[in-house]
Amino acid sequence: MFKILIKNIKKSTFAKIKNMSDTLLCPKCSSEFTYPSDNMMVCSQCFYEWNPEEEVAGASNSGKILDSNGNELQDGDSVVVIKDLPVKGAPKPVKAGTKVKNIRLRPESDHNIDCKIDGFGSMALKSEFVKKA
């Protein structure tokens, strides 16, 4: 009787496991060891929880670059720096309120705005430190 009980537990456990190709990678650590919990997915490596339906909807928004207020930025926009930004090799920071004209966007980079700032030259900025002018 005990062997039958163990056999039934193993069958029900393995019946819930999907093919390895059906598993979703963790968006935080890219681990393949994820499992469903209610309507969420959980990573067993970093314990990050996410909703796979929101992940699909967010993928269509991934190409957009937003400023600190959530406005979408475009190539050629003018932006204003919202806080003092220290510049390596420069004696002074880029001051808050500095207007930057004609930006170029680089969605694949961490510093996703290329621009020229008077007195500093060409540099890259993060979009979270600017707002649309």
N, CA, C and O atoms as CSV, one atom per row, in Angstrom:
chain,resi,resn,atom,element,x,y,z
A,1,MET,N,N,0.813,-1.195,0.000
A,1,MET,CA,C,0.000,0.000,0.000
A,1,MET,C,C,0.863,1.268,0.000
A,1,MET,O,O,0.546,2.247,-0.676
A,2,PHE,N,N,1.936,1.235,0.752
A,2,PHE,CA,C,2.830,2.391,0.827
A,2,PHE,C,C,3.475,2.671,-0.523
A,2,PHE,O,O,3.647,3.832,-0.895
A,3,LYS,N,N,3.838,1.610,-1.273
A,3,LYS,CA,C,4.444,1.777,-2.587
A,3,LYS,C,C,3.453,2.399,-3.572
A,3,LYS,O,O,3.838,3.218,-4.407
A,4,ILE,N,N,2.201,2.020,-3.477
A,4,ILE,CA,C,1.172,2.569,-4.366
A,4,ILE,C,C,0.987,4.057,-4.094
A,4,ILE,O,O,0.840,4.843,-5.030
A,5,LEU,N,N,0.992,4.449,-2.832
A,5,LEU,CA,C,0.839,5.852,-2.461
A,5,LEU,C,C,1.989,6.688,-3.011
A,5,LEU,O,O,1.762,7.769,-3.555
A,6,ILE,N,N,3.217,6.203,-2.877
A,6,ILE,CA,C,4.383,6.915,-3.406
A,6,ILE,C,C,4.312,7.000,-4.926
A,6,ILE,O,O,4.657,8.028,-5.508
A,7,LYS,N,N,3.873,5.937,-5.562
A,7,LYS,CA,C,3.764,5.919,-7.016
A,7,LYS,C,C,2.754,6.982,-7.487
A,7,LYS,O,O,3.005,7.676,-8.472
A,8,ASN,N,N,1.622,7.110,-6.793
A,8,ASN,CA,C,0.605,8.101,-7.148
A,8,ASN,C,C,1.120,9.527,-6.934
A,8,ASN,O,O,0.821,10.416,-7.732
A,9,ILE,N,N,1.879,9.751,-5.882
A,9,ILE,CA,C,2.448,11.085,-5.641
A,9,ILE,C,C,3.407,11.447,-6.758
A,9,ILE,O,O,3.361,12.569,-7.262
A,10,LYS,N,N,4.272,10.533,-7.158
A,10,LYS,CA,C,5.235,10.814,-8.221
A,10,LYS,C,C,4.526,11.121,-9.533
A,10,LYS,O,O,4.927,12.039,-10.248
A,11,LYS,N,N,3.481,10.372,-9.859
A,11,LYS,CA,C,2.755,10.612,-11.106
A,11,LYS,C,C,2.111,11.993,-11.112
A,11,LYS,O,O,2.188,12.705,-12.113
A,12,SER,N,N,1.477,12.379,-10.009
A,12,SER,CA,C,0.816,13.680,-9.983
A,12,SER,C,C,1.825,14.821,-10.004
A,12,SER,O,O,1.550,15.868,-10.591
A,13,THR,N,N,2.984,14.644,-9.379
A,13,THR,CA,C,4.013,15.680,-9.382
A,13,THR,C,C,4.568,15.872,-10.778
A,13,THR,O,O,4.714,17.003,-11.240
A,14,PHE,N,N,4.879,14.769,-11.459
A,14,PHE,CA,C,5.459,14.883,-12.783
A,14,PHE,C,C,4.441,15.301,-13.832
A,14,PHE,O,O,4.815,15.809,-14.889
A,15,ALA,N,N,3.163,15.094,-13.555
A,15,ALA,CA,C,2.129,15.494,-14.504
A,15,ALA,C,C,2.052,17.011,-14.601
A,15,ALA,O,O,1.661,17.543,-15.640
A,16,LYS,N,N,2.424,17.722,-13.522
A,16,LYS,CA,C,2.342,19.183,-13.528
A,16,LYS,C,C,3.532,19.840,-14.214
A,16,LYS,O,O,3.442,21.000,-14.614
A,17,ILE,N,N,4.642,19.128,-14.359
A,17,ILE,CA,C,5.847,19.702,-14.945
A,17,ILE,C,C,5.689,19.760,-16.459
A,17,ILE,O,O,5.300,18.782,-17.098
A,18,LYS,N,N,6.002,20.930,-17.021
A,18,LYS,CA,C,5.911,21.123,-18.461
A,18,LYS,C,C,7.246,20.766,-19.103
A,18,LYS,O,O,8.211,20.450,-18.407
A,19,ASN,N,N,7.297,20.816,-20.403
A,19,ASN,CA,C,8.551,20.621,-21.114
A,19,ASN,C,C,9.509,21.749,-20.755
A,19,ASN,O,O,9.072,22.852,-20.427
A,20,MET,N,N,10.807,21.483,-20.814
A,20,MET,CA,C,11.791,22.519,-20.495
A,20,MET,C,C,11.717,23.679,-21.487
A,20,MET,O,O,12.061,24.811,-21.144
A,21,SER,N,N,11.272,23.405,-22.708
A,21,SER,CA,C,11.169,24.473,-23.694
A,21,SER,C,C,10.005,25.420,-23.381
A,21,SER,O,O,9.955,26.531,-23.909
A,22,ASP,N,N,9.063,24.984,-22.521
A,22,ASP,CA,C,7.922,25.817,-22.167
A,22,ASP,C,C,8.212,26.760,-20.999
A,22,ASP,O,O,7.415,27.659,-20.734
A,23,THR,N,N,9.320,26.580,-20.302
A,23,THR,CA,C,9.605,27.417,-19.140
A,23,THR,C,C,10.010,28.818,-19.576
A,23,THR,O,O,10.604,29.012,-20.636
A,24,LEU,N,N,9.677,29.780,-18.736
A,24,LEU,CA,C,10.033,31.166,-18.997
A,24,LEU,C,C,11.295,31.512,-18.245
A,24,LEU,O,O,11.479,31.073,-17.110
A,25,LEU,N,N,12.171,32.295,-18.859
A,25,LEU,CA,C,13.373,32.756,-18.185
A,25,LEU,C,C,13.028,33.906,-17.253
A,25,LEU,O,O,12.146,34.713,-17.547
A,26,CYS,N,N,13.725,33.974,-16.137
A,26,CYS,CA,C,13.521,35.060,-15.180
A,26,CYS,C,C,13.992,36.368,-15.809
A,26,CYS,O,O,15.117,36.429,-16.304
A,27,PRO,N,N,13.158,37.428,-15.807
A,27,PRO,CA,C,13.578,38.695,-16.399
A,27,PRO,C,C,14.656,39.405,-15.590
A,27,PRO,O,O,15.329,40.293,-16.113
A,28,LYS,N,N,14.832,39.033,-14.331
A,28,LYS,CA,C,15.818,39.699,-13.477
A,28,LYS,C,C,17.196,39.052,-13.586
A,28,LYS,O,O,18.191,39.751,-13.772
A,29,CYS,N,N,17.267,37.713,-13.470
A,29,CYS,CA,C,18.567,37.041,-13.460
A,29,CYS,C,C,18.763,36.077,-14.634
A,29,CYS,O,O,19.825,35.465,-14.748
A,30,SER,N,N,17.772,35.933,-15.500
A,30,SER,CA,C,17.805,35.058,-16.682
A,30,SER,C,C,17.947,33.582,-16.340
A,30,SER,O,O,18.444,32.804,-17.154
A,31,SER,N,N,17.527,33.198,-15.175
A,31,SER,CA,C,17.583,31.795,-14.771
A,31,SER,C,C,16.450,31.025,-15.445
A,31,SER,O,O,15.365,31.561,-15.669
A,32,GLU,N,N,16.720,29.767,-15.761
A,32,GLU,CA,C,15.682,28.935,-16.369
A,32,GLU,C,C,14.889,28.164,-15.322
A,32,GLU,O,O,13.940,27.458,-15.662
A,33,PHE,N,N,15.267,28.290,-14.054
A,33,PHE,CA,C,14.607,27.559,-12.979
A,33,PHE,C,C,13.466,28.389,-12.399
A,33,PHE,O,O,13.586,28.957,-11.314
A,34,THR,N,N,12.366,28.452,-13.131
A,34,THR,CA,C,11.189,29.200,-12.711
A,34,THR,C,C,10.014,28.246,-12.580
A,34,THR,O,O,9.993,27.178,-13.191
A,35,TYR,N,N,9.045,28.642,-11.784
A,35,TYR,CA,C,7.857,27.808,-11.609
A,35,TYR,C,C,6.634,28.692,-11.414
A,35,TYR,O,O,6.750,29.818,-10.932
A,36,PRO,N,N,5.445,28.178,-11.793
A,36,PRO,CA,C,4.221,28.971,-11.625
A,36,PRO,C,C,3.722,28.901,-10.182
A,36,PRO,O,O,3.836,27.870,-9.519
A,37,SER,N,N,3.168,30.013,-9.713
A,37,SER,CA,C,2.538,30.081,-8.404
A,37,SER,C,C,1.312,30.965,-8.558
A,37,SER,O,O,1.440,32.177,-8.729
A,38,ASP,N,N,0.126,30.373,-8.500
A,38,ASP,CA,C,-1.136,31.052,-8.814
A,38,ASP,C,C,-1.049,31.600,-10.226
A,38,ASP,O,O,-0.838,30.829,-11.162
A,39,ASN,N,N,-1.205,32.907,-10.416
A,39,ASN,CA,C,-1.096,33.485,-11.759
A,39,ASN,C,C,0.247,34.173,-11.966
A,39,ASN,O,O,0.422,34.898,-12.946
A,40,MET,N,N,1.193,33.960,-11.063
A,40,MET,CA,C,2.520,34.567,-11.128
A,40,MET,C,C,3.553,33.490,-11.456
A,40,MET,O,O,3.303,32.295,-11.296
A,41,MET,N,N,4.718,33.941,-11.919
A,41,MET,CA,C,5.870,33.061,-12.086
A,41,MET,C,C,6.891,33.455,-11.028
A,41,MET,O,O,7.017,34.634,-10.698
A,42,VAL,N,N,7.623,32.477,-10.492
A,42,VAL,CA,C,8.596,32.718,-9.434
A,42,VAL,C,C,9.925,32.120,-9.862
A,42,VAL,O,O,9.967,31.008,-10.388
A,43,CYS,N,N,11.003,32.843,-9.642
A,43,CYS,CA,C,12.351,32.358,-9.920
A,43,CYS,C,C,12.890,31.705,-8.653
A,43,CYS,O,O,12.860,32.308,-7.580
A,44,SER,N,N,13.377,30.488,-8.772
A,44,SER,CA,C,13.898,29.783,-7.595
A,44,SER,C,C,15.314,30.228,-7.246
A,44,SER,O,O,15.823,29.870,-6.184
A,45,GLN,N,N,15.955,30.996,-8.113
A,45,GLN,CA,C,17.319,31.446,-7.843
A,45,GLN,C,C,17.354,32.785,-7.119
A,45,GLN,O,O,18.068,32.933,-6.128
A,46,CYS,N,N,16.586,33.770,-7.604
A,46,CYS,CA,C,16.597,35.110,-6.994
A,46,CYS,C,C,15.269,35.448,-6.318
A,46,CYS,O,O,15.145,36.519,-5.724
A,47,PHE,N,N,14.277,34.566,-6.392
A,47,PHE,CA,C,12.952,34.711,-5.782
A,47,PHE,C,C,12.166,35.908,-6.316
A,47,PHE,O,O,11.314,36.463,-5.621
A,48,TYR,N,N,12.457,36.294,-7.541
A,48,TYR,CA,C,11.712,37.373,-8.198
A,48,TYR,C,C,10.372,36.819,-8.666
A,48,TYR,O,O,10.311,35.721,-9.219
A,49,GLU,N,N,9.294,37.579,-8.446
A,49,GLU,CA,C,7.957,37.183,-8.886
A,49,GLU,C,C,7.476,38.147,-9.959
A,49,GLU,O,O,7.657,39.358,-9.829
A,50,TRP,N,N,6.869,37.628,-11.012
A,50,TRP,CA,C,6.338,38.474,-12.074
A,50,TRP,C,C,5.142,37.805,-12.718
A,50,TRP,O,O,4.951,36.592,-12.636
A,51,ASN,N,N,4.343,38.645,-13.364
A,51,ASN,CA,C,3.167,38.175,-14.083
A,51,ASN,C,C,3.546,38.043,-15.556
A,51,ASN,O,O,3.897,39.048,-16.175
A,52,PRO,N,N,3.491,36.852,-16.138
A,52,PRO,CA,C,3.901,36.682,-17.536
A,52,PRO,C,C,3.050,37.484,-18.522
A,52,PRO,O,O,3.554,37.885,-19.571
A,53,GLU,N,N,1.769,37.728,-18.212
A,53,GLU,CA,C,0.930,38.514,-19.113
A,53,GLU,C,C,1.405,39.966,-19.169
A,53,GLU,O,O,1.393,40.574,-20.239
A,54,GLU,N,N,1.821,40.528,-18.038
A,54,GLU,CA,C,2.347,41.890,-18.018
A,54,GLU,C,C,3.679,41.969,-18.737
A,54,GLU,O,O,3.992,42.989,-19.352
A,55,GLU,N,N,4.465,40.911,-18.669
A,55,GLU,CA,C,5.759,40.862,-19.337
A,55,GLU,C,C,5.579,40.951,-20.848
A,55,GLU,O,O,6.361,41.627,-21.517
A,56,VAL,N,N,4.567,40.283,-21.400
A,56,VAL,CA,C,4.290,40.335,-22.833
A,56,VAL,C,C,3.817,41.732,-23.223
A,56,VAL,O,O,4.227,42.247,-24.263
A,57,ALA,N,N,2.968,42.351,-22.416
A,57,ALA,CA,C,2.481,43.692,-22.708
A,57,ALA,C,C,3.603,44.705,-22.593
A,57,ALA,O,O,3.643,45.666,-23.361
A,58,GLY,N,N,4.515,44.513,-21.651
A,58,GLY,CA,C,5.636,45.429,-21.464
A,58,GLY,C,C,6.663,45.322,-22.577
A,58,GLY,O,O,7.413,46.270,-22.811
A,59,ALA,N,N,6.717,44.193,-23.269
A,59,ALA,CA,C,7.687,44.017,-24.340
A,59,ALA,C,C,7.408,44.961,-25.501
A,59,ALA,O,O,8.342,45.390,-26.179
A,60,SER,N,N,6.145,45.295,-25.746
A,60,SER,CA,C,5.830,46.230,-26.821
A,60,SER,C,C,6.232,47.649,-26.457
A,60,SER,O,O,6.411,48.484,-27.344
A,61,ASN,N,N,6.380,47.940,-25.157
A,61,ASN,CA,C,6.762,49.271,-24.685
A,61,ASN,C,C,8.267,49.388,-24.494
A,61,ASN,O,O,8.751,50.460,-24.132
A,62,SER,N,N,9.022,48.318,-24.727
A,62,SER,CA,C,10.439,48.299,-24.391
A,62,SER,C,C,11.278,49.224,-25.263
A,62,SER,O,O,12.342,49.652,-24.815
A,63,GLY,N,N,10.865,49.552,-26.466
A,63,GLY,CA,C,11.642,50.406,-27.339
A,63,GLY,C,C,11.524,51.878,-27.031
A,63,GLY,O,O,12.295,52.672,-27.570
A,64,LYS,N,N,10.591,52.278,-26.184
A,64,LYS,CA,C,10.380,53.681,-25.871
A,64,LYS,C,C,11.328,54.129,-24.771
A,64,LYS,O,O,11.623,53.375,-23.843
A,65,ILE,N,N,11.790,55.341,-24.882
A,65,ILE,CA,C,12.626,55.940,-23.839
A,65,ILE,C,C,11.823,57.053,-23.200
A,65,ILE,O,O,11.328,57.948,-23.886
A,66,LEU,N,N,11.695,56.995,-21.877
A,66,LEU,CA,C,10.881,57.950,-21.129
A,66,LEU,C,C,11.763,58.845,-20.279
A,66,LEU,O,O,12.813,58.419,-19.797
A,67,ASP,N,N,11.329,60.105,-20.093
A,67,ASP,CA,C,12.060,61.015,-19.213
A,67,ASP,C,C,11.640,60.781,-17.768
A,67,ASP,O,O,10.907,59.834,-17.484
A,68,SER,N,N,12.091,61.628,-16.857
A,68,SER,CA,C,11.803,61.438,-15.432
A,68,SER,C,C,10.327,61.586,-15.099
A,68,SER,O,O,9.874,61.071,-14.076
A,69,ASN,N,N,9.569,62.276,-15.936
A,69,ASN,CA,C,8.135,62.460,-15.708
A,69,ASN,C,C,7.277,61.445,-16.450
A,69,ASN,O,O,6.052,61.470,-16.328
A,70,GLY,N,N,7.900,60.548,-17.220
A,70,GLY,CA,C,7.152,59.536,-17.951
A,70,GLY,C,C,6.764,59.949,-19.360
A,70,GLY,O,O,6.010,59.234,-20.019
A,71,ASN,N,N,7.256,61.080,-19.836
A,71,ASN,CA,C,6.972,61.508,-21.209
A,71,ASN,C,C,7.921,60.794,-22.171
A,71,ASN,O,O,9.104,60.617,-21.882
A,72,GLU,N,N,7.381,60.390,-23.313
A,72,GLU,CA,C,8.212,59.699,-24.299
A,72,GLU,C,C,9.129,60.696,-24.997
A,72,GLU,O,O,8.694,61.770,-25.412
A,73,LEU,N,N,10.413,60.327,-25.123
A,73,LEU,CA,C,11.390,61.178,-25.797
A,73,LEU,C,C,11.560,60.726,-27.244
A,73,LEU,O,O,11.418,59.543,-27.553
A,74,GLN,N,N,11.864,61.676,-28.127
A,74,GLN,CA,C,12.090,61.417,-29.541
A,74,GLN,C,C,13.450,62.002,-29.927
A,74,GLN,O,O,13.973,62.877,-29.237
A,75,ASP,N,N,14.021,61.514,-31.036
A,75,ASP,CA,C,15.242,62.121,-31.568
A,75,ASP,C,C,14.963,63.577,-31.923
A,75,ASP,O,O,13.926,63.891,-32.508
A,76,GLY,N,N,15.889,64.466,-31.569
A,76,GLY,CA,C,15.742,65.880,-31.889
A,76,GLY,C,C,15.036,66.697,-30.821
A,76,GLY,O,O,14.958,67.918,-30.949
A,77,ASP,N,N,14.517,66.067,-29.769
A,77,ASP,CA,C,13.856,66.799,-28.685
A,77,ASP,C,C,14.855,67.648,-27.908
A,77,ASP,O,O,16.065,67.438,-27.980
A,78,SER,N,N,14.324,68.600,-27.172
A,78,SER,CA,C,15.104,69.373,-26.215
A,78,SER,C,C,14.698,68.924,-24.824
A,78,SER,O,O,13.517,68.711,-24.548
A,79,VAL,N,N,15.690,68.782,-23.944
A,79,VAL,CA,C,15.433,68.338,-22.577
A,79,VAL,C,C,16.150,69.268,-21.598
A,79,VAL,O,O,17.044,70.023,-21.979
A,80,VAL,N,N,15.738,69.197,-20.332
A,80,VAL,CA,C,16.343,69.988,-19.270
A,80,VAL,C,C,16.860,69.013,-18.212
A,80,VAL,O,O,16.152,68.087,-17.813
A,81,VAL,N,N,18.095,69.226,-17.764
A,81,VAL,CA,C,18.690,68.397,-16.718
A,81,VAL,C,C,18.004,68.744,-15.402
A,81,VAL,O,O,17.841,69.924,-15.091
A,82,ILE,N,N,17.594,67.734,-14.615
A,82,ILE,CA,C,16.825,67.994,-13.399
A,82,ILE,C,C,17.655,67.979,-12.123
A,82,ILE,O,O,17.157,68.382,-11.072
A,83,LYS,N,N,18.925,67.519,-12.185
A,83,LYS,CA,C,19.780,67.572,-11.004
A,83,LYS,C,C,21.228,67.743,-11.433
A,83,LYS,O,O,21.587,67.413,-12.563
A,84,ASP,N,N,22.056,68.255,-10.542
A,84,ASP,CA,C,23.471,68.428,-10.856
A,84,ASP,C,C,24.092,67.065,-11.149
A,84,ASP,O,O,23.931,66.120,-10.377
A,85,LEU,N,N,24.805,66.977,-12.277
A,85,LEU,CA,C,25.420,65.714,-12.680
A,85,LEU,C,C,26.938,65.889,-12.722
A,85,LEU,O,O,27.441,66.661,-13.537
A,86,PRO,N,N,27.676,65.187,-11.859
A,86,PRO,CA,C,29.137,65.291,-11.902
A,86,PRO,C,C,29.673,64.661,-13.189
A,86,PRO,O,O,29.173,63.632,-13.646
A,87,VAL,N,N,30.699,65.296,-13.767
A,87,VAL,CA,C,31.294,64.823,-15.005
A,87,VAL,C,C,32.748,64.462,-14.703
A,87,VAL,O,O,33.507,65.283,-14.189
A,88,LYS,N,N,33.125,63.222,-15.029
A,88,LYS,CA,C,34.509,62.801,-14.797
A,88,LYS,C,C,35.451,63.638,-15.650
A,88,LYS,O,O,35.224,63.819,-16.847
A,89,GLY,N,N,36.499,64.143,-15.032
A,89,GLY,CA,C,37.493,64.923,-15.753
A,89,GLY,C,C,37.139,66.386,-15.911
A,89,GLY,O,O,37.935,67.146,-16.463
A,90,ALA,N,N,35.993,66.802,-15.455
A,90,ALA,CA,C,35.587,68.206,-15.551
A,90,ALA,C,C,35.602,68.818,-14.146
A,90,ALA,O,O,35.245,68.148,-13.177
A,91,PRO,N,N,36.013,70.089,-14.031
A,91,PRO,CA,C,36.085,70.710,-12.706
A,91,PRO,C,C,34.723,71.044,-12.103
A,91,PRO,O,O,34.617,71.252,-10.894
A,92,LYS,N,N,33.698,71.095,-12.921
A,92,LYS,CA,C,32.372,71.464,-12.417
A,92,LYS,C,C,31.318,70.511,-12.971
A,92,LYS,O,O,31.518,69.915,-14.029
A,93,PRO,N,N,30.203,70.364,-12.269
A,93,PRO,CA,C,29.137,69.467,-12.754
A,93,PRO,C,C,28.247,70.159,-13.786
A,93,PRO,O,O,28.286,71.380,-13.942
A,94,VAL,N,N,27.451,69.362,-14.481
A,94,VAL,CA,C,26.387,69.907,-15.325
A,94,VAL,C,C,25.279,70.320,-14.357
A,94,VAL,O,O,24.747,69.483,-13.628
A,95,LYS,N,N,24.938,71.587,-14.348
A,95,LYS,CA,C,23.988,72.127,-13.368
A,95,LYS,C,C,22.550,71.771,-13.719
A,95,LYS,O,O,22.197,71.621,-14.889
A,96,ALA,N,N,21.733,71.639,-12.688
A,96,ALA,CA,C,20.300,71.421,-12.878
A,96,ALA,C,C,19.730,72.633,-13.602
A,96,ALA,O,O,20.097,73.768,-13.298
A,97,GLY,N,N,18.845,72.402,-14.547
A,97,GLY,CA,C,18.248,73.480,-15.324
A,97,GLY,C,C,18.943,73.720,-16.648
A,97,GLY,O,O,18.480,74.539,-17.443
A,98,THR,N,N,20.042,73.030,-16.907
A,98,THR,CA,C,20.744,73.175,-18.178
A,98,THR,C,C,19.890,72.587,-19.292
A,98,THR,O,O,19.449,71.441,-19.210
A,99,LYS,N,N,19.659,73.385,-20.340
A,99,LYS,CA,C,18.846,72.923,-21.463
A,99,LYS,C,C,19.755,72.278,-22.501
A,99,LYS,O,O,20.787,72.830,-22.882
A,100,VAL,N,N,19.344,71.099,-22.944
A,100,VAL,CA,C,20.092,70.346,-23.949
A,100,VAL,C,C,19.202,70.214,-25.173
A,100,VAL,O,O,18.083,69.708,-25.087
A,101,LYS,N,N,19.715,70.679,-26.331
A,101,LYS,CA,C,18.930,70.650,-27.563
A,101,LYS,C,C,19.386,69.517,-28.469
A,101,LYS,O,O,20.529,69.064,-28.395
A,102,ASN,N,N,18.486,69.073,-29.313
A,102,ASN,CA,C,18.764,68.110,-30.376
A,102,ASN,C,C,19.422,66.835,-29.847
A,102,ASN,O,O,20.570,66.539,-30.178
A,103,ILE,N,N,18.695,66.090,-29.029
A,103,ILE,CA,C,19.226,64.843,-28.473
A,103,ILE,C,C,19.101,63.706,-29.483
A,103,ILE,O,O,18.256,63.748,-30.377
A,104,ARG,N,N,19.946,62.699,-29.331
A,104,ARG,CA,C,19.861,61.463,-30.113
A,104,ARG,C,C,19.656,60.324,-29.131
A,104,ARG,O,O,20.333,60.257,-28.105
A,105,LEU,N,N,18.724,59.427,-29.438
A,105,LEU,CA,C,18.398,58.329,-28.525
A,105,LEU,C,C,19.157,57.066,-28.902
A,105,LEU,O,O,19.332,56.751,-30.080
A,106,ARG,N,N,19.606,56.349,-27.871
A,106,ARG,CA,C,20.278,55.054,-28.034
A,106,ARG,C,C,19.591,54.048,-27.111
A,106,ARG,O,O,20.022,53.884,-25.970
A,107,PRO,N,N,18.539,53.371,-27.567
A,107,PRO,CA,C,17.773,52.475,-26.693
A,107,PRO,C,C,18.563,51.278,-26.182
A,107,PRO,O,O,18.203,50.709,-25.152
A,108,GLU,N,N,19.619,50.883,-26.865
A,108,GLU,CA,C,20.359,49.693,-26.457
A,108,GLU,C,C,21.377,49.968,-25.359
A,108,GLU,O,O,21.976,49.029,-24.836
A,109,SER,N,N,21.589,51.224,-24.998
A,109,SER,CA,C,22.622,51.593,-24.031
A,109,SER,C,C,22.016,51.981,-22.685
A,109,SER,O,O,20.843,52.346,-22.602
A,110,ASP,N,N,22.828,51.897,-21.636
A,110,ASP,CA,C,22.407,52.306,-20.299
A,110,ASP,C,C,22.254,53.831,-20.244
A,110,ASP,O,O,21.266,54.336,-19.712
A,111,HIS,N,N,23.226,54.559,-20.791
A,111,HIS,CA,C,23.131,56.013,-20.935
A,111,HIS,C,C,22.494,56.241,-22.301
A,111,HIS,O,O,23.191,56.305,-23.314
A,112,ASN,N,N,21.178,56.363,-22.327
A,112,ASN,CA,C,20.440,56.254,-23.585
A,112,ASN,C,C,20.182,57.573,-24.308
A,112,ASN,O,O,19.352,57.613,-25.217
A,113,ILE,N,N,20.864,58.647,-23.935
A,113,ILE,CA,C,20.740,59.912,-24.655
A,113,ILE,C,C,22.138,60.400,-25.017
A,113,ILE,O,O,22.992,60.553,-24.144
A,114,ASP,N,N,22.369,60.643,-26.303
A,114,ASP,CA,C,23.603,61.287,-26.771
A,114,ASP,C,C,23.286,62.749,-27.026
A,114,ASP,O,O,22.247,63.066,-27.605
A,115,CYS,N,N,24.176,63.651,-26.597
A,115,CYS,CA,C,23.918,65.080,-26.779
A,115,CYS,C,C,25.212,65.866,-26.709
A,115,CYS,O,O,26.268,65.322,-26.383
A,116,LYS,N,N,25.121,67.148,-27.019
A,116,LYS,CA,C,26.224,68.080,-26.843
A,116,LYS,C,C,25.763,69.145,-25.868
A,116,LYS,O,O,24.696,69.737,-26.035
A,117,ILE,N,N,26.579,69.386,-24.844
A,117,ILE,CA,C,26.254,70.396,-23.838
A,117,ILE,C,C,27.309,71.481,-23.926
A,117,ILE,O,O,28.506,71.195,-23.911
A,118,ASP,N,N,26.860,72.746,-24.019
A,118,ASP,CA,C,27.785,73.876,-24.099
A,118,ASP,C,C,28.716,73.881,-22.892
A,118,ASP,O,O,28.266,73.789,-21.749
A,119,GLY,N,N,30.013,73.988,-23.154
A,119,GLY,CA,C,31.002,74.001,-22.093
A,119,GLY,C,C,31.492,72.625,-21.696
A,119,GLY,O,O,32.483,72.521,-20.973
A,120,PHE,N,N,30.830,71.556,-22.146
A,120,PHE,CA,C,31.236,70.195,-21.806
A,120,PHE,C,C,31.502,69.340,-23.040
A,120,PHE,O,O,32.294,68.399,-22.971
A,121,GLY,N,N,30.869,69.640,-24.155
A,121,GLY,CA,C,31.045,68.851,-25.366
A,121,GLY,C,C,30.070,67.684,-25.440
A,121,GLY,O,O,29.011,67.702,-24.813
A,122,SER,N,N,30.444,66.668,-26.215
A,122,SER,CA,C,29.580,65.494,-26.400
A,122,SER,C,C,29.589,64.625,-25.151
A,122,SER,O,O,30.632,64.410,-24.533
A,123,MET,N,N,28.429,64.139,-24.796
A,123,MET,CA,C,28.316,63.221,-23.663
A,123,MET,C,C,27.047,62.414,-23.765
A,123,MET,O,O,26.163,62.698,-24.573
A,124,ALA,N,N,26.980,61.398,-22.921
A,124,ALA,CA,C,25.804,60.528,-22.852
A,124,ALA,C,C,25.144,60.743,-21.498
A,124,ALA,O,O,25.819,60.834,-20.473
A,125,LEU,N,N,23.803,60.823,-21.504
A,125,LEU,CA,C,23.033,61.025,-20.275
A,125,LEU,C,C,22.044,59.890,-20.096
A,125,LEU,O,O,21.651,59.235,-21.061
A,126,LYS,N,N,21.649,59.665,-18.868
A,126,LYS,CA,C,20.562,58.739,-18.589
A,126,LYS,C,C,19.250,59.517,-18.651
A,126,LYS,O,O,19.177,60.660,-18.201
A,127,SER,N,N,18.224,58.895,-19.207
A,127,SER,CA,C,16.948,59.590,-19.390
A,127,SER,C,C,16.263,59.893,-18.065
A,127,SER,O,O,15.394,60.764,-18.020
A,128,GLU,N,N,16.622,59.208,-16.991
A,128,GLU,CA,C,15.973,59.466,-15.703
A,128,GLU,C,C,16.418,60.780,-15.063
A,128,GLU,O,O,15.819,61.217,-14.080
A,129,PHE,N,N,17.469,61.422,-15.609
A,129,PHE,CA,C,17.953,62.687,-15.058
A,129,PHE,C,C,17.561,63.885,-15.904
A,129,PHE,O,O,18.081,64.979,-15.689
A,130,VAL,N,N,16.658,63.708,-16.860
A,130,VAL,CA,C,16.199,64.810,-17.698
A,130,VAL,C,C,14.685,64.836,-17.752
A,130,VAL,O,O,14.020,63.838,-17.477
A,131,LYS,N,N,14.149,66.001,-18.113
A,131,LYS,CA,C,12.723,66.099,-18.405
A,131,LYS,C,C,12.570,66.812,-19.725
A,131,LYS,O,O,13.426,67.605,-20.116
A,132,LYS,N,N,11.484,66.533,-20.409
A,132,LYS,CA,C,11.244,67.126,-21.716
A,132,LYS,C,C,10.999,68.612,-21.556
A,132,LYS,O,O,10.266,69.038,-20.664
A,133,ALA,N,N,11.618,69.400,-22.429
A,133,ALA,CA,C,11.469,70.864,-22.353
A,133,ALA,C,C,10.204,71.323,-23.033
A,133,ALA,O,O,9.920,72.520,-23.065
